[in-house]
Amino acid sequence: MDVLETFTFIGSIFIVVYLFIMQPHQVSGRSMDNTFHDKQLILTSKITYRFREPERGDVVVFNSPTNPDIDYIKRVIGLPGDKVRINNGEVFVNGIQLQESYINPESKTYGGTFLREGTEVEVPPQFLFVMGDNRAHSSDSREFAFIPYRDVDGEVFFRYFPLDKIGSITNPYR
């Protein structure tokens, strides 16, 4: 009976942590290369944005705009009120070119069907503009527009596999 109580208690704690505090995810695809690679395992904090707003540079997990059963992992580029533009392969936010140490230096950012080269969009309240770090292989806000806060599962804060890459994930702008 004691063993059953112990398993029930541990199971209850696991469910509470999984539903309300943090959740594991597996990276699928190449859209976040060089930061994350296919099949890597990460943890997402589900409570971070209950205490603070998302910040530019955060890596977030959110429901795909076209299929809510699929999770996407992308980096926050634009916050509510920001004006985002792509010009000559570079990203500008509020007229200032982003210094993006997390992307390959030879990589260029090109427009998509929503955000076209040389045009500017303003991020509405309660929405984010996100992009993958591997811009040539990422379906992101350049294609599907803004993502609502309500679709964000949380902020990626830790990578736990592969073991040689284990560690905290930090925002390069903090």
C-alpha positions in Angstrom: 0.0 0.0 0.0 2.9 2.4 0.8 4.4 1.8 -2.6 1.1 2.6 -4.3 0.7 5.9 -2.3 4.3 6.8 -3.2 3.7 6.2 -6.9 0.4 8.2 -6.8 2.1 11.1 -5.0 5.0 11.2 -7.5 2.6 10.8 -10.4 0.5 13.7 -9.1 3.6 16.0 -8.8 4.7 15.0 -12.3 1.3 15.9 -13.8 1.2 19.3 -12.0 4.7 20.1 -13.2 3.9 19.0 -16.7 0.6 20.9 -17.0 1.5 24.1 -15.2 5.3 24.6 -14.8 7.4 23.1 -17.5 7.2 20.8 -20.4 9.7 18.8 -22.5 9.8 19.2 -26.3 11.8 17.7 -29.1 13.2 19.9 -31.8 11.9 18.8 -35.2 13.6 20.1 -38.3 16.3 22.6 -39.2 14.6 25.9 -38.6 16.5 26.8 -35.5 20.0 25.6 -36.6 22.7 26.6 -35.3 21.0 27.2 -31.9 19.1 23.9 -31.8 19.4 20.9 -34.1 16.9 18.2 -35.1 16.1 15.7 -32.4 17.5 17.8 -29.5 15.5 17.8 -26.3 14.6 21.0 -24.5 12.5 22.2 -21.6 10.0 25.0 -21.8 8.9 27.1 -18.9 5.1 27.5 -18.9 5.2 30.0 -16.0 7.7 32.6 -17.2 5.2 34.7 -19.1 2.9 34.8 -16.1 5.4 37.0 -14.4 6.9 39.0 -17.2 6.2 39.8 -20.9 8.1 38.1 -23.7 11.3 39.9 -24.7 13.1 40.2 -28.0 15.5 37.3 -28.3 13.5 34.8 -26.2 13.1 31.4 -27.8 9.5 30.3 -27.5 7.3 27.3 -28.3 3.9 27.9 -29.7 1.1 26.2 -31.5 1.5 26.2 -35.3 -0.9 28.7 -36.9 -2.0 26.1 -39.5 -2.1 23.0 -37.2 -2.6 23.5 -33.5 -1.4 19.9 -32.9 2.1 20.8 -34.0 4.4 23.0 -31.9 6.9 25.4 -33.4 10.1 26.7 -31.9 11.2 30.2 -32.9 12.9 33.3 -31.7 11.0 36.5 -30.7 12.0 39.3 -33.1 9.2 41.8 -32.7 7.1 42.8 -29.7 3.8 44.6 -29.6 4.2 48.1 -31.2 7.5 47.2 -32.9 7.9 48.0 -36.6 9.7 45.1 -38.4 11.3 45.4 -41.8 13.6 43.3 -44.0 15.9 45.2 -46.2 18.9 43.8 -48.3 18.9 40.5 -46.3 19.0 42.2 -42.9 16.3 42.6 -40.2 15.4 46.0 -38.8 13.2 46.6 -35.7 12.1 50.2 -35.2 14.6 51.4 -37.8 17.6 49.7 -36.1 19.4 46.8 -37.6 19.3 43.7 -35.3 22.6 42.3 -34.3 21.9 38.6 -34.6 24.8 36.6 -33.1 22.6 33.5 -33.1 22.4 33.2 -36.9 25.1 32.1 -39.4 27.1 35.2 -40.4 26.8 34.3 -44.1 23.0 33.9 -43.8 20.7 36.4 -45.3 17.1 37.0 -44.3 14.6 37.3 -47.2 11.0 38.3 -47.1 8.0 36.0 -47.4 4.4 36.1 -48.4 3.4 38.2 -45.4 6.5 40.4 -44.8 8.0 41.2 -48.1 11.4 42.7 -48.7 11.4 46.4 -48.1 8.0 46.6 -46.5 7.4 47.3 -42.8 4.8 45.8 -40.5 3.8 46.9 -37.0 3.2 44.1 -34.4 -0.3 44.5 -32.9 -1.0 44.4 -29.1 -0.9 40.8 -27.6 1.0 39.4 -30.6 4.6 38.5 -31.4 6.7 38.5 -34.6 8.9 35.3 -34.6 11.6 33.9 -36.9 13.7 30.7 -36.9 17.5 31.1 -36.6 18.0 29.2 -39.8 16.2 31.7 -42.0 16.5 29.9 -45.3 14.7 26.8 -43.8 12.1 28.4 -41.5 8.4 28.9 -41.8 7.8 31.8 -39.5 6.1 35.2 -39.2 7.5 36.2 -42.6 5.0 33.6 -44.0 2.2 33.3 -41.4 2.2 36.7 -39.8 2.0 37.4 -36.1 1.4 34.8 -33.4 -1.0 35.6 -30.5 0.3 35.5 -26.9 -2.4 32.9 -26.1 -0.8 30.4 -28.5 2.6 30.6 -26.8 3.3 27.5 -24.6 6.3 29.0 -23.0 10.0 30.1 -23.1 12.7 27.5 -23.9 15.1 27.7 -20.9 17.1 24.4 -20.9 18.5 21.8 -23.3 19.0 18.4 -21.8 19.9 16.3 -24.8 22.4 15.6 -26.3 24.5 15.5 -23.2 27.5 17.4 -24.7 25.1 20.4 -25.3 23.3 20.3 -22.0 22.7 23.7 -20.3 20.7 26.8 -20.0 19.4 28.8 -22.9 20.0 32.5 -22.6 18.6 35.5 -24.4 21.4 37.1 -26.4 19.9 40.6 -25.8 19.9 40.4 -22.0 
